[in-house]
Amino acid sequence: MNAVARRKVALVFLLLFLMVLLLSPWASAPMLSPDAEDVRQSGELTSDLYADMPGQDDLPSRQVDLQVAAALAPAEFEALRRQSEKQSYLFRDIRVSFVRIDPAAAFSAYVNASRVGLAADVMLMDNEWVKAFAVSGYLAPADSAFAGDALSEQFDAISSPLRWNGYIWGVPRDYDPYVLVWHKDALHAWTGNEQAEPPREWAEWQALAAVDRTQEPPMYWLAISASDPFALLYWMQTATGEPAEAFREDGDAWRDTAAGQALALLDSERSDIAFGSDPEEVASLLLSGRTAAAIMPYSQARELIDGRANNGHALTVDLSAWKQPYVWPRGRSFTISSRAAEDDAARRWIGAMTGEAVQRDNLLEDGKLPVYRSLYRDIGDRGIADAVLANDTGAFPRAPLPDFGPYLPERVAELRSLWERFAAGTLNAQAWLEQPDASSTEAELDR
């Protein structure tokens, strides 16, 4: 073979060698089946098919079940379910089932279920209960359920009852503090003075209560819930201008104090006070003009003043007590059971259900206040927004509540029992103040 022919043969072999060298890395590459290609193009990609490929960590690898127990009235419970369905795109791998708990029996129901290891994975409960459950070992820390800046957005009055032992044991959903609402026409009718203004000092409250009006149907100077002690505490603080310290350990919280004087006034003028059996009765009395003032949750006051049931009455809200440090927020938080099988799923669900969009929905649909500071810049009720944004760090809701430890639920229950008996007329102010120290009673969690 001549030299030219040998060079041609060598060139052919060189080209073949280069082709094999370049193409050989693809010999072991995975081949998508036609079905898999169709799935990818349709957007129904499964995690099993591409589990080992990068960028697929956010796809659900398996479905997990999560049970949520909520101490809510039926309408609020159904709203929570709808809200979860609306947010479900954020937790596609979680199947959520709901259990409604009667709010009146919720504390005992949660305690009993936790004791026997049958508590729901997530429990929506009053903030005042959280520390007691955490100390008893019934809860798992919830710190990681706060997404982004959610933790720094919380008000201290709402988050402080959730902190213990360096952890946060609940994620706030909403809060609904009491407010004082005046019916100006009823105030004028009660005082007989068309120029009368709501009292601002304790002496003015005493004068208002002392007015003698006998008429049918009866008229009142105050309407207040007969079952919620936080309504009593709020009125005391509004009328006296001083915090009503109801849970001090010395058991002498109201004796020789402004709160004790306020209780004595309620006792002496009880015939002209409407002790409402429920919030609806209090609202009805206010709207009918049969009471000059009413203590009610903000959400209820918002509904009335927004005009949905106002009928044109001149209703005004007094938030003067919000300048004090310890107004009870009446907040509710999601907690995670220490027995939860899928605690990570619980944290992700809670994070989705306490985000900004949900906070706005709670305000618009139910009138429950958002727990994020930044949302008050755009809130429609400027009276509430201005009160929250203008208050300094020593006032509600920026000031933390006192730490009453794990016995707070028991003390609230004791105060509720006293208040119900007082409202029913079976306990007077003197007998109340002579009651033994509630803190000496063993907490229900320890029984």
MOBELSUL-V608251 format. One record per pair of residues at least 6 apart in sequence whose ideal C-beta (glycine too) atoms are under 8 Angstrom apart, sorted by sequence separation. I is the first residue (numbers start at 1). J is the second residue. D is the distance in whole Angstrom. If there is no record, write none. Layout:
i = (I:I)
j = (J:J)
d = (D:D)
This chain:
i = (39:50:70:113:133:162:163:188:199:213:225:237:247:253:254:276:285:303:304:321:340:352:362:363:370:379:391:392:393:421:422:39:70:102:113:162:188:224:237:246:266:274:336:363:391:404:422:1:32:72:88:101:125:143:162:188:199:224:236:245:246:274:286:362:376:377:47:50:101:110:130:159:162:187:199:245:254:276:285:370:376:388:418:39:51:70:162:211:244:286:305:336:360:422:45:187:224:233:274:283:304:336:359:47:84:209:232:245:282:305:359:363:376:377:36:46:47:48:110:159:208:209:222:233:246:282:283:359:376:45:47:84:158:245:282:301:336:418:110:242:244:360:369:373:68:182:242:274:301:334:356:359:363:81:151:158:191:229:241:242:274:279:283:287:354:418:80:107:154:190:240:244:279:286:106:107:110:114:119:192:240:334:356:106:142:191:334:77:99:150:190:240:279:283:107:111:114:146:236:240:287:77:110:190:236:239:287:415:114:143:287:289:414:142:143:146:74:141:142:145:236:239:283:287:111:141:142:235:236:411:414:66:68:70:72:110:141:142:410:411:64:65:66:67:68:69:70:72:135:142:190:286:63:64:65:66:67:68:69:70:71:73:131:134:139:189:62:63:64:66:67:68:69:70:71:72:127:130:131:134:139:190:410:413:60:61:63:65:67:69:71:130:131:407:410:60:128:131:134:186:297:410:127:205:409:410:71:127:134:409:133:407:409:202:406:71:131:202:71:130:202:406:130:199:201:331:69:127:69:80:125:127:127:221:124:224:226:69:222:223:224:225:226:227:69:221:222:223:224:225:226:227:68:71:72:178:220:221:222:224:67:68:69:70:71:178:219:220:223:225:67:68:69:70:71:180:218:220:225:66:67:68:69:71:179:180:66:68:178:202:209:177:225:180:223:224:202:206:210:213:223:205:209:235:211:234:223:209:223:231:303:319:220:231:302:319:322:317:322:223:299:300:329:223:299:319:323:329:222:298:299:322:325:327:220:221:222:223:224:225:299:325:326:327:219:220:221:222:223:224:225:298:324:325:218:219:220:221:222:223:323:324:217:222:322:323:326:328:322:325:321:322:326:326:241:302:238:243:245:238:242:243:238:241:243:208:237:298:234:237:237:237:234:234:198:233:230:186:189:230:191:190:183:186:189:185:186:181:186:187:183:186:187:183:183:182:183:182:183:181:180:181:180:181:180:181:179:178:179:178:179:198:178:179:177:178:181:198:200:176:177:176:179:176:181:181:185:185:183:184:183:184:183:184:182:181:182:181:182:181:182:180:181:179:180:179:180:179:180:180:177:275:178:275:177:178:177:177:178:176:177:175:176:175:176:247:267:270:175:266:174:175:245:247:173:174:172:173:263:172:173:172:173:247:267:171:267:170:171:266:170:171:247:170:246:247:264:169:263:247:157:246:260:263:157:161:263:158:162:157:158:260:155:254:255:171:254:171:173:173:172:171:229:174:251:252:229:251:229:232:250:251:174:228:249:251:145:173:227:229:251:229:249:145:176:228:247:142:174:176:177:227:247:142:175:176:226:227:142:174:175:226:141:173:174:139:140:174:175:227:139:140:174:226:139:140:173:226:138:139:172:138:140:137:145:150:127:133:145:130:140:144:145:126:127:147:150:126:127:130:142:145:146:150:126:127:145:125:124:125:142:147:124:145:124:125:123:124:122:123:122:158:122:123:121:122:121:155:120:154:119:122:153:154:155:121:153:154:177:119:121:153:177:121:153:117:121:150:175:114:121:122:114:121:122:122:157:158:157:160:161:156:157:159:160:155:156:157:155:156:157:160:156:157:161:94:94:93:96:91:94:94:91:90:91:71:91:90:84:87:87:87:84:83:87:135:136:87:135:134:131:132:83:131:132:66:132:65:131:132:64:83:66:129:66:128:129:64:68:128:66:128:79:79:76:107:107:136:135:132:133:132:111:111:108:107)
j = (45:56:76:119:139:168:169:194:205:219:231:243:253:259:260:282:291:309:310:327:346:358:368:369:376:385:397:398:399:427:428:46:77:109:120:169:195:231:244:253:273:281:343:370:398:411:429:9:40:80:96:109:133:151:170:196:207:232:244:253:254:282:294:370:384:385:56:59:110:119:139:168:171:196:208:254:263:285:294:379:385:397:427:49:61:80:172:221:254:296:315:346:370:432:56:198:235:244:285:294:315:347:370:59:96:221:244:257:294:317:371:375:388:389:49:59:60:61:123:172:221:222:235:246:259:295:296:372:389:59:61:98:172:259:296:315:350:432:125:257:259:375:384:388:84:198:258:290:317:350:372:375:379:98:168:175:208:246:258:259:291:296:300:304:371:435:98:125:172:208:258:262:297:304:125:126:129:133:138:211:259:353:375:126:162:211:354:98:120:171:211:261:300:304:129:133:136:168:258:262:309:100:133:213:259:262:310:438:138:167:311:313:438:167:168:171:100:167:168:171:262:265:309:313:138:168:169:262:263:438:441:94:96:98:100:138:169:170:438:439:93:94:95:96:97:98:99:101:164:171:219:315:93:94:95:96:97:98:99:100:101:103:161:164:169:219:93:94:95:97:98:99:100:101:102:103:158:161:162:165:170:221:441:444:92:93:95:97:99:101:103:162:163:439:442:93:161:164:167:219:330:443:161:239:443:444:106:162:169:444:169:443:445:239:443:109:169:240:110:169:241:445:170:239:241:371:110:170:113:124:170:172:175:269:173:273:275:119:272:273:274:275:276:277:120:272:273:274:275:276:277:278:120:123:124:230:272:273:274:276:120:121:122:123:124:231:272:273:276:278:121:122:123:124:125:234:272:274:279:121:122:123:124:126:234:235:122:124:234:258:265:234:282:238:281:282:261:265:269:272:282:265:269:295:272:295:285:272:286:295:367:383:285:296:367:384:387:383:388:290:366:367:396:291:367:387:391:397:291:367:368:391:394:396:290:291:292:293:294:295:369:395:396:397:290:291:292:293:294:295:296:369:395:396:290:291:292:293:294:295:395:396:290:295:395:396:399:401:396:399:396:397:401:402:320:381:318:324:326:320:324:325:321:324:326:292:321:384:321:324:326:327:327:328:293:328:328:286:289:330:292:292:286:289:292:289:290:286:291:292:289:292:293:291:292:292:293:293:294:293:293:294:294:295:295:296:295:295:296:296:297:316:297:298:297:298:301:318:320:297:298:298:301:299:304:305:313:314:313:314:314:315:315:316:315:315:316:316:317:317:318:317:318:317:318:318:319:319:320:321:322:423:327:424:327:328:328:329:330:329:330:329:330:330:331:402:422:425:331:422:331:332:402:404:331:332:331:332:422:332:333:333:334:408:428:333:429:333:334:429:334:335:411:335:411:412:429:335:429:415:326:415:429:432:327:331:433:329:333:329:331:433:329:432:433:350:433:351:353:354:354:354:412:359:436:437:415:437:416:419:437:438:362:416:437:439:334:362:416:418:440:419:439:336:367:419:438:334:366:368:369:419:439:335:368:369:419:420:336:368:369:420:336:368:369:335:336:370:371:423:336:337:371:423:337:338:371:424:337:338:371:338:340:338:346:351:329:335:347:333:343:347:348:330:331:351:354:331:332:335:347:350:351:355:332:333:351:332:332:333:350:355:333:354:334:335:334:335:334:335:335:371:336:337:336:337:337:371:337:371:337:340:371:372:373:340:372:373:396:339:341:373:397:342:374:339:343:372:397:337:345:346:339:346:349:350:396:397:397:400:401:397:398:400:401:397:398:399:398:399:400:403:400:401:408:342:345:345:349:345:348:349:348:348:349:332:352:352:349:352:353:355:353:353:357:405:406:358:406:406:405:406:358:406:407:342:408:342:408:409:342:361:345:408:346:408:409:345:349:409:349:412:365:366:366:409:413:445:445:443:445:445:444:445:444:444)
d = (6:5:8:4:5:5:8:5:5:5:4:6:7:7:4:4:5:7:5:6:5:8:4:7:7:4:8:7:7:4:7:7:6:8:7:5:8:5:5:6:6:8:6:6:6:7:8:8:7:6:8:5:7:8:4:6:7:7:4:5:7:7:4:7:8:7:6:8:7:7:7:7:8:6:5:8:6:7:7:8:5:7:7:7:7:6:7:7:8:8:5:5:7:6:8:7:6:4:5:7:6:7:4:4:6:6:8:8:5:7:7:8:5:8:6:8:6:8:6:6:5:8:7:6:7:7:6:6:6:7:5:8:5:7:6:8:7:6:6:8:4:7:7:8:8:5:4:8:6:5:6:6:7:6:8:6:7:7:8:7:6:6:6:7:8:7:7:8:6:7:4:8:7:7:7:8:7:7:7:8:7:7:7:8:8:6:7:7:6:8:6:7:6:6:6:8:7:8:8:5:6:5:7:6:5:6:7:7:4:6:7:7:4:8:5:6:7:4:6:5:4:8:8:6:8:7:6:7:8:5:7:5:6:7:6:8:6:6:7:7:6:8:7:8:7:8:7:8:7:5:6:7:6:6:5:5:5:5:4:6:4:7:6:5:5:7:7:8:7:7:8:7:8:7:7:7:7:6:7:8:8:6:6:8:6:7:6:7:7:6:5:5:8:6:8:3:6:5:8:7:7:4:5:5:7:6:3:6:4:7:7:5:8:6:7:8:7:5:8:5:7:7:4:8:8:7:7:7:8:8:8:7:8:8:7:7:4:7:8:8:7:8:6:7:4:5:5:4:6:5:6:8:6:8:7:6:5:7:7:7:4:7:7:8:6:6:8:6:6:7:5:4:5:4:6:7:8:4:7:5:7:8:7:8:8:7:7:7:4:7:6:7:6:5:8:7:8:6:7:7:5:7:4:5:8:6:5:7:6:5:6:7:7:8:4:7:5:6:8:8:6:7:8:4:3:5:6:6:7:7:6:6:6:4:6:7:7:7:7:7:8:6:7:7:5:4:5:5:4:5:8:6:7:7:7:7:7:7:7:7:5:6:6:8:7:8:7:7:5:4:8:8:6:7:8:7:7:5:8:6:8:6:4:8:5:7:5:7:6:6:8:7:7:7:7:6:5:8:7:6:8:5:6:5:8:6:7:6:6:4:6:5:7:7:6:7:7:5:8:7:6:5:8:8:6:6:8:5:7:7:8:8:6:5:7:7:5:6:7:5:6:6:5:5:7:8:7:6:6:4:7:8:6:7:7:6:5:7:8:6:6:7:8:5:4:7:8:6:8:7:8:4:8:8:6:8:7:5:7:8:6:4:5:6:8:7:8:7:4:8:7:7:8:5:8:6:6:5:8:8:6:5:6:7:5:6:4:3:5:7:6:8:5:5:8:8:5:6:5:8:8:6:8:7:7:8:7:5:6:5:5:6:8:8:5:5:6:8:7:6:7:5:7:8:7:8:4:3:5:5:7:7:5:7:8:6:8:7:7:8:7:5:5:7:8:8:8:7:8:5:7:8:8:7:7:7:7:6:6:4:5:6:8:8:6:5:4:7:7:8:6:7:7:4:7:5:7:7:7:6:4:6:6:6:8:8:7:7:4:6:5:5:8:8:4:4:7:7:7:6:7:4:7:8:6:5:5:7:6:7:7:7:7:8:6:6:7:8:6:5:7:6:6:7:7:7:6:7:6:6:4:7:7:8:7:4:4:8:8:6:7:5:8:6:6:5:8:7:8:7:8:5:8:5:7:6:6:6:4:4:6:7:7:8:5:4:6:6:6:6:6:7:4:6:7:8:5:8:7:7:7:6:5:8:5:8:6:4:8:5:6:8:7:7:8:8:7:7:4:8:7:4:6:5:7:6:7:7:7:5:5:7:5:8:6:5:5:5:8:6:6:6:6:7:7:6:8:5:8:7:8:5:6:6:7:8)
